[in-house]
Structures are given as structure tokens and as C-alpha cells.
Amino acid sequence: MRRMVLWIFCLFFLLLVPFVSAEENVDLDDFSDENGGDACPGIWGNSTMDRQGCLDSDGDGYSDPDINWTIENGADAFPSRNDSWLDFDYDGFPNHFGLDDSDDCPYTPGYSKVILKGCSDIDRDYVPDLYDDDADGDGIRNEMERAASTGLNLFDPFSADSTPSDVDFDTIPDVLDDDNDNDGWPDEVEIERNSNHLDSDQTPLNQYLGFQTGIIYHGGFTFDDVYDEGEIEISLSWFISVLTGELVIPIALVPVYVFFFVVRRRRFSTINTLIEIETDAIRLSELEAEVNELVRNRSLKVYHGLVLRNAIELRENELSFRSSKISKSSFDESE
């Protein structure tokens, strides 16, 4: 009887073993469910690296990520490609060498695809900041932003929120731009003429009277309103700037120049008349001395002084000739 019971027990145990083994590997994926041997006991899987027995779509040994096991935990960053599975900075570029899209900056997330892959690319134009002339994509070149910076106002070429003013949108910061409104007239000229250098609709040629009051002459029969430093400007603005600018003093001195010219001219005419009517040689000598003194004191032009000296010399010769002629006539009569 005992032997019969023993045989029945052994037979029951043998029949029970296959059912127990099946419960230990419910998903039939070759990884035992016991002792945590299968990380995904209810799902067939073939992963072996980060965790065992989970789905590995590309067969590279690393399991596909799920809500319980993410890339941060070690899941496959690229579940659909078997040549890569790591992405330390989570930027979509694999941290494996020798691939067409290998991450050149594995620990710095980036979007660059030109020259360098996966490196910092602030403006997302696929050009890495290291090689991008305008890293932040604000329209102002990096070196221009640096050049526009001052001790109190620094511009960051790597931040689109830090951009120098550029009124005419010509990519040149206003502090470096010779023509801020891009109307063809240099700011220096417009400021000097009191024309608005930030308004492209106003130039020195139309700032007065509400319409164009000047032209630019290019030689021959060529006229237009395009500013050219080397050409001739004929305008109301230019005329006003001349009157109120550097020629104010010379123009104010014109009456003084005229006064001195008239006085000198009148003095010259007076002395010249005295020489012409003078009959006394001694008086002529006195006039010559007076002329020399006036020239020395700059009260008489040198040119006028020379003319008067020549006149005195001619008058002296005339008087001498007359005197000798009179003396000869008297001598002839005495004989």
C-alpha cells in the first residue's frame, strides 16, 4: 500500500513539473521569470544588455524604451537602428564613432549638421555656433555685436535677446552704421544739415518746404538726387549750411575788407593826384618818403607804392627837363 502511494506521488510530481516550469517563463522568451531573470516577464523579449528579456526591436542587445525604463535609465536611444544605442546628451546624434551622424559633441546637446554633428546650434540653422557668423540668428554678425558693445552696454552674440539697434535692418548696428536710415546720405552730413538721420524719407535735398530743393551735379548734363561725396551739390540745404557754418565769419568780415580796400584805393588816388600837379622837387621827395612810410605800415599796397614811386620819378624828370630847358632859353637870350 505504501509503495502504491509513493508511486502515485511520484507520478503526480512528474506531471506537475512541466506546469511549474511554464509558469516560471510565461512569455517563453528564454529568460526565467524567477529571481528577476526576466525584466519583462509578461512580454516576449530578446534584450541582454541594459536589461534581460525585454523587447529589442533592432536586435542590438539594448531594450526599447518604455514608460518604466527610459533612455535615461539605459534603454536604447535608437531602437530602430542596430548600429547605435547611446546618446548621452539626448540630441538625436549617436555617441558611436565612425557613423555618418556620429555626435561630435557627445556631452553637449545640439542641432548642427554642417561640418560638425550634434554641436551647439542656438539658431537651429544646422551650422554649429563655432562656425556660424551669426550664432544667435538675430541678423547681426557676431563680430558686429562685439564691436557695438561698450563698457556699459555689452551685447551677447550667442543670445537672440541681446541685439544692438539696427534701424534700417542692414545688419550693421546703428552705432557702427555711417548711414542709419539707409537713404544714401551719411549720418554726419544729415546731422550737420539738421536732417533726420533716422528717417529714410527725409534727406538734405527735401528737408525744406516739403519738396525737393536741390540736385547733385555729376558733370555734363547729368543731375539726380543720389548723394556722391565727390560730386557737386546744389541745394537750399547746402546754401543754408554755408551761411550758418564755416563761412559766417568770412562773410561778416566782407564789409571790413571793403572798407580797407576803399580807404587804400582813395589814399592811392589822392597821392597820385598830388604827384601829377606838384611842381616842387622838394615836395616830391617828401611825398616819396610818405609813400614809403605808408607801405611800411601796410596802409598802402606794395603794388600801389611801386606805381607811386614811378610816378614821382617821372614827375621829377619832367620838372628837371623843364628846368634845364628854361635855363638854356635864358642863356640864349643873354647872348
C-alpha angles and dihedrals in degrees: 000000000000091000089052092052091048092052092048090051092049091049091050091049092050091050092047098051097073091052092050092049091050090054090053091059105033096163093046094226100135093257118108117236090215123100092005093296091141114049089192103037095169096047127063110242144164104198116130109168115058093018135349130248099014130123113285106180098184096039096232093129097257119106125239113258119254137171091279098042117036135178088266088060092051104272121146109286089200107037094171098054125060097202095072141026107160128087110162096182096037094231097130096257116112121240093226124110124235098034125121090242101033111154110255090191102039096173098040118069114228147151101220119133101165118088091333126043124220097002129135111297109169097181093041094230089134091247111114115243088241090066100027116109088203104031097176095043095231093132095254118104117241095245090048091055091050092047091049091053122102134187091269099035117043121181121209112219088199096057124070088201090064106066130146118234116272109178097181095040092231091136090250114112113241092242089060099034117103089197110035097178093041093228094134095256118108114243089235091060094043093049090048090052093043091244117146104260091193096055115079091195093062124068134160087264095062105024093103130064093001096274140067112296102175149033140212114239114213098179132272109030096327117124130159142139097256111119116237120173092211096052134077120267119206109185146126089245092056092047092051091048090052093050093047097035139052096337095057093094096043090048091048089052094054093093090050091051090048092049094052091044092053093045093050092045092050092048090050092050092047095051092043090054091049090052092051094053099036115114098176118089091202091054089050089055089052090051091051090053089049091051091051091051093049091051090048091052091045090240088123129039117252089235091054090047091056091048091051093048090052089049091051091049092050091047091050090051091050092050091046091050092049092048093051091046092052091048091052092050091051091050092051092050092051091057 
